[in-house]
Amino acid sequence: MIPILLDIQGLYSYKEKQTVDFRMLTAAGIFGIFGAVGSGKSSILEAILLALYGSTERLADRGEKNSMLNLQSDQLIINFEFRAGPRNAGTYLARYAVKRNPKNFHEIRPAEHTFYEKVDGTFQAIEQKAETLLGMRKEHFKQTVIIPQGKFREFIDLTPGPRAEMMKELFGLERFDLAPRTGTLLKAAREEKIRLETQLAGFGALTEEALQEQRQLLKETALDLSQKEGTLKITEHTFTEQQALDKGFKSLQTLKGEWEALEQKKPEIEKQRESHQAYLKAKTYLKPLHEAMASLQMDIEKLEVSIKNCTRFRGQYAQQIQTLEEEEKALREKADSRPERESKIRDLQQVLEMQRLAQDLHEAQQQMESLRPAITEKEGTLSSSEVQIKSYETLAEKTKSVDSLQLSEWKTAYSEWDRLILIIKKLSYDLNSLDAQKTQSQENLAEQQRQLPCGDTDIQNWVQTQEGIISELETAKELQVQKGGLAIHTHLLKEGEPCPLCGSLDHPQPLEKHSTRELIEELSAKIQQIRKHIERTRQVENRLQQEKIKYDHLQDLYFAKSEELTSNQSRLKALLKNLTGLEVDNLEHLETKIKSAEKQLREEQAIQKTLKALRQQTDELRQAITEERKKLDIVHQRTLTLASALETKRDGIKDQAFSKPFFDRTMEVIEETISKVKKDIAETANKLDSKQKALLELRKKETGNITDLNHYKALFASTHEKLTAQKMAYQDALAAHGFADSAAAERLFSQSLDADAVEAQIRRYEDRCLLVQDKIRELEQQPGISTFDPLAYQAIAEQLEKEKTELQALHQAVTLLQQQVNTGTERLKEKLALEKSLALLEARETSLKELESLFKGSGFVKYVSSIYLKELCNTANIRFRKLTKNSLSLEIDENNTFWVADYLNGGRKRLLKTLSGGQTFQASLCLALALAEKVKSLNRAEQSFFFLDEGFGALDRSSLRIVFETLKSLRHENRVVGIISHVEELQQEIEVYAQITLDQDQGSQVAYSYS
């Protein structure tokens, strides 16, 4: 993460908006942020944490936001622009803003915490938070990138568990947590094993021998099937021949029956043929003439009705036209008077406008009357306010002014004086307590010293001597154990017979089993006694060493507290020296002076506040009077304009006599009269137009009706002549085709006879008779059909069906056996494959069980975390040895606990907590730099950032120089280092820095060394 810009407004002492431009600062490689105590230096780091993670170091985001806001600000706004991500390639903006409730000063509204990414030169809102963008939580960010005040040694003080968890989160070591994955694989292997065992149980007693028996049975059944198929083919051939004869015999019997039915139907067919011929004559020659006569008769009847209707309409149209002409004449006369009526409407509208102008004029005159008293009243109030202002100005001149800056310095001095007194009391109490602890520690050291072996000053030599004695005793014990092993076989020795071990025939001194066992037990007791003595001595030595460390720590702490007491006493003397001019002897006297000055300042502020309010009231009155006079002038000008317009309207009326009665009427009556006249004029025009259109349409209808009447009369005469000619033609046709009268012919062609269907039926009958005769002759000439025996055919069919059933049963048996053999073969292969898989799976299960026991409880993660911590230690030691002039180095044990190897004391190890304050700072710095370097490598960044707040006060001048040279060397590693401090030596060494100053009115202000 590389910072770019930071905007702060409303946070702690930052009353006004201030921008910290990191671009020039980070370009220098190492820069500082300097300022007096309480100026707002550390608030810059808190602003960055608040923008990124939503909470500061001193206060959490929930419940304490009110304390974050400057007491003179209504809102807190922080904008932090930075680069982050792989290789710091992305540019982001973090924004944090909260506001006070306008109705409740102490209530803070919910915070707005948003992130933006720069895309194509513009910032766009994103969902990711700081944890995702930076790849770490706030706690780890404070230990690797920005280290706030008082949090520098937090990484060292972590217990092994949280430290390992931190390494796990920072470097993604959860990928080495293989226990869940191993457990999942083991569970899957066990489930698969159960599945395979279940499948194998389903195969039962499937063997190669049982499968071979099924193959032999299949072979025998297939041979029997082949014989049956030969017999069936012979029977099928005989049945096929008889089947063909049976079919011909049945067809012959059927055809003979059909021929008898055709002979019986012949008279009916002849009768249908005669009726069909008569119907065709009537329909073809007489029916068209008869239909034409009926059509002409119908046309004559329709024409008679039309002639009657046209004659009746001619009289109705004449009467309607006369009525419409009279109504149209009356409407035309009324419409001609329209211009005169419209002129009177215009006069009434002028009267209406006059009444409106008169009403407006009356309202304007009333407004003038109401404005004049208000102006007079405000002018009197203005004079009274001017007198009060002169009175308060005189009072302000007589009041003695108080220096607010001096008052602030008095308050600061009072707080510092009170704080120093409390600190001196606390330090005095701590020194007394430490003195008592030192005395107790010296007594403990003497007691532990007395518990060591008498006459032995070098414990290591004593331990080595004791271990040599144990070695000799163990050698003797081993010899006795060997003898005891040989003594077991002494009962095998017989005089005159060779020894089984050496072959000797003489056994002068055989071993005794009981004496050997007693010697072994005696030697074991001595060894155990010496070892317990060594262990007790080592425990005493450890307690002695711890007590020495404790005593040294108490000595260092006593010295540090003494120096701190002397320093605070010097500060108190310097503070009292600065207050000599005030003539104050104690805190109560100074408090009285402060309260007196505050009271005087409040009185002065009250006078100024009242004076300001009176002046503001006077200015408002002058402005109000000016506004009221402007309004009065406007209203007066309006009355003149309205009066002139009223006279103009009166002169514009043409018919004074007509309009005069309306002067006294209301505006509603005049408007109603105008509306009625306008409506009547419009209705008259519409009615006239409607009557004229109706009259024109009626005349067109009358003309059309006369034309239709003449046409219908002519058509009636010609149609009557055609009907007479058609009747004569119809009588001639009856005589020509042999019909006695018209009724007989009409009965024929009026009946619903389908001539085509009757003709087709007769033709089908004749064709069928010929076909049946031909087929009967053909079947009688075929051999075997006439002599066919149905009973013999039935016997052959039954025999064939029996043979088919037997053959089908054999087919099913062969198919079933073949299927069983195939299935058995496949299942046997599957069984062998499953048994092989089960064996492999059992071996895998065994391996996974062993892995599970290894990875259980995140053991592998802890192991990898230890490796990372050791690498971190090695990286930190490169700088730590240089800072301590090769006298100290850091180590980490198997429990992830930090130790220090002290090379000035033979390289002995001691806890990291036993270091002095300056040495602890050096170790913390080296570890923090090493941790930041690992994070930089993890993010593949070309450049990284490291910000440090305070921590230099515990270093002497020489150590400070070494630390500063170390920080300067980081520039060659492409690292950017920021330092927040008030140590003067650092301010002299660092050329590029930001200076923070606290202004009483404007709050914290940011300036730069290069501006």
Buried (B, 14 or more C-beta within 10 A) or exposed (E): BBBBBBBBBBBBBBBBEBEBBBEBBBEBBBBBBBBEEBBBBBBBBBBBBBBBBBBBBBBEBEEEBBEBBBEEBEBBBBBBBBBBBEEBEBBBBBBBBBBBEEEEEEEBEEBEBBBBBBEEEEBEEBEEBBBEBBBBBBBBBBBBBBBBBEBBBBBBBBEBEEBBBBBBBBBEBEEBBBBEEBBEBBEEBBEBBEEBEEBBEEBEEBEEEEBEEBBEBBEEBBEEBEEBEEEBEEBBEEBEEBBEBBEBBEBBEEBEEBBEEBEEEEEEBEEEEEBBEBBBBBBEBBBEBBEBBEEBBEBBEEBEEBBEEBEEBEEEBEEBBEEBEEBBEEBEEBBEEEEEBEEBBBBBBBBBBBBBBEEBBEEBBEBBEEBEEBBEEBEEBBEEBBEBBEEBEEEBEEEEEBEBEEBEEBBEBBEEBEEBEEBBEBBEEBBEEBEEBBEBBEEBBEEBEEEBBEEBEEBEEBBEEBEEEBEEBEEBBEBBBEBBEEBEEEEEBEEEEEBEEEEEEEEEEEBEBEEBBEBBEBBBEBBEEBEEBBEEBEEBBEBBBBBBBBBBBBEBBBEBBBEBBEEBBEBBEEBBEEBEEEEBEEEEEBBEBBEEBBEBBEBBEEBEEBBEEBBEBBEEBBEBBEEBEEBBEEBBEBBEBBBEBBEEBBEEBEEEEBBEEBEEBEEEEBEEBBEEBEEEBEEBBEBBEEBBEBBEEBBEEBEEBEEBBEBBEEBBEEBBEBBEEBEEEBEEBBEEEEBEEEEEBBEBBEEEBEBEEBBEEBEEBEEBBEEBEEBBEEBEEEEEBEEBEEEEBEEBBEEBEEBBEBBEEBBEBBEEBBEBBEEBBEBBEBBEEBEEBBEEBEEBBEEBBEBBEEBEEBBBBBBBBBEBBBEBBBBBBEBBBBBBEEBBBBBBEEEBBBBBBBBEEEEEEBEBEBBBBBBBBBBBBBBBBBBBBBBBEBBEBEBBBBBBBBBBEBBEEEBBEBBBEBBBBBEEEEBBBBBBBBBEBBBEBBEBBBBBBBEEEEBBBBEBBEE
